[in-house]
């Protein structure tokens, strides 16, 4: 999760802090999952500061543009190995399974330079407030289909 240092003005929503999900190459895909209603949660490194509280609204960014507005519903801390199947499904990535969640997030944190099974994570549940990018909204179903297709391949390569 971005730390909210950048802000963007969104008509009808005012000036909002910006956030993006995942690494730069995944931002559009993950934002499309949010727009499709599939991604309703996220995690980030527990060593970082927590920039959000329930009720706080954020501009979801992808490709340098605001694509959606979300609102934090709940936030807390949990260890990596304490993430369960229900949260993995709420996060909505890959096939929604805990196996996919663990594999993808272990890879993400290893690539970021830090991973331990007992590492602390911040977790957040959020809800979609508005879609601000019609083009990404129109492509969201294609992103969901691609995410589904790639998940099985990803897990098979890791096996």
C-alpha positions in Angstrom: 0.0 0.0 0.0 1.2 3.5 -0.8 1.7 5.8 2.1 -0.7 8.5 0.9 2.0 11.2 0.3 0.6 11.9 -3.1 -2.9 13.3 -3.5 -5.4 13.6 -6.4 -8.5 15.6 -6.8 -11.5 13.5 -7.9 -14.8 15.2 -8.9 -17.4 14.4 -6.2 -14.9 13.0 -3.8 -12.5 15.8 -3.2 -8.8 15.6 -2.6 -7.8 12.0 -1.8 -4.6 10.2 -0.9 -3.3 7.9 -3.7 -2.5 4.2 -3.4 -1.6 1.4 -5.8 -1.7 -2.3 -5.3 1.3 -4.6 -6.0 4.4 -3.9 -8.1 4.3 -1.5 -11.0 3.6 -4.3 -13.5 0.6 -5.5 -11.6 -1.1 -2.2 -10.7 -3.6 -2.2 -13.6 -4.6 -5.9 -13.1 -5.1 -5.5 -9.4 -7.1 -2.3 -9.8 -9.3 -4.1 -12.3 -9.9 -6.8 -9.7 -11.0 -4.0 -7.3 -13.4 -2.5 -10.0 -14.8 -6.0 -10.7 -15.6 -6.4 -7.0 -13.3 -9.4 -6.6 -10.5 -7.7 -4.7 -11.7 -6.3 -1.4 -8.6 -6.6 0.8 -4.9 -6.1 0.8 -1.8 -6.6 2.9 1.6 -4.8 3.2 4.8 -5.1 5.1 4.1 -4.8 8.8 7.4 -2.9 9.3 5.9 0.0 7.4 3.6 2.6 9.0 -0.1 2.1 8.8 -1.5 5.0 6.8 -5.2 4.2 7.1 -8.2 4.0 9.4 -11.7 2.8 8.9 -13.7 5.3 7.0 -10.7 6.8 5.2 -11.1 7.1 1.4 -8.3 6.5 -1.2 -7.8 7.0 -4.9 -6.7 3.8 -6.5 -4.0 4.5 -9.0 -2.9 2.5 -12.1 -0.7 3.7 -14.9 -0.5 7.2 -13.3 -4.2 7.8 -13.3 -7.0 7.5 -10.7 -9.2 4.5 -11.6 -11.4 4.1 -8.5 -12.2 5.3 -5.0 -12.2 2.9 -2.1 -12.9 3.2 1.6 -11.2 1.4 4.4 -13.6 -0.9 6.3 -11.2 -2.5 8.7 -7.4 -2.6 9.3 -5.1 -4.5 11.6 -2.0 -6.6 11.9 -1.5 -10.3 11.4 1.5 -12.6 10.8 2.0 -13.9 7.3 1.4 -17.5 8.5 -1.8 -16.4 10.2 -3.6 -15.4 7.0 -6.5 -17.8 6.4 -8.5 -19.1 3.5 -11.3 -16.5 4.1 -8.9 -13.6 4.0 -7.1 -15.0 0.9 -10.5 -15.2 -0.9 -11.4 -11.6 0.2 -8.1 -10.4 -1.3 -9.3 -11.9 -4.5 -6.1 -12.5 -6.3 -5.2 -15.6 -8.4 -7.8 -18.3 -7.8 -8.6 -17.0 -4.4 -7.1 -19.9 -2.6 -4.8 -19.8 0.4 -2.2 -21.7 -1.6 -2.1 -19.1 -4.3 -2.1 -16.2 -1.7 0.9 -17.7 0.1 2.9 -18.4 -3.0 2.3 -15.0 -4.6 2.9 -13.0 -1.5 6.0 -15.0 -0.5 7.4 -14.2 -4.0 6.4 -10.5 -3.7 8.0 -10.1 -0.3 11.1 -12.0 -1.3 11.5 -9.8 -4.3 11.1 -6.8 -2.1 14.0 -8.1 0.0 12.3 -9.4 3.1 10.3 -12.5 3.8 9.7 -14.7 6.8 6.7 -17.0 7.5 6.1 -15.3 10.8 6.6 -11.7 9.5 4.0 -9.1 10.5 1.7 -7.8 7.9 -0.8 -4.9 7.9 -4.1 -6.1 6.5 -6.9 -4.0 5.2 -10.5 -4.7 4.1 -12.1 -2.0 1.9 -15.1 -1.4 -0.2 -15.4 0.1 -3.6 -17.0 3.6 -3.6 -16.7 4.7 -7.2 -15.1 3.8 -10.5 -13.4 6.7 -12.2 -11.9 5.1 -15.3 -14.5 3.8 -17.8 -11.9 2.1 -20.0 -10.5 0.0 -17.1 -14.1 -0.8 -16.0 -14.9 -2.0 -19.5 -11.7 -4.2 -19.4 -12.2 -5.5 -15.9 -13.9 -8.8 -16.9 -11.0 -9.5 -19.3 -8.5 -8.9 -16.4 -10.5 -11.3 -14.2 -10.5 -14.0 -16.8 -6.7 -13.5 -17.4 -6.1 -13.7 -13.6 -8.1 -17.0 -13.4 -6.2 -18.5 -16.3 -2.8 -17.4 -15.0 -3.3 -18.6 -11.5 -3.3 -22.4 -12.3 -0.2 -21.9 -14.4 1.6 -20.0 -11.7 0.8 -22.6 -9.0 1.9 -25.4 -11.4 5.2 -23.7 -12.0 5.9 -23.4 -8.3 5.0 -27.1 -7.6 
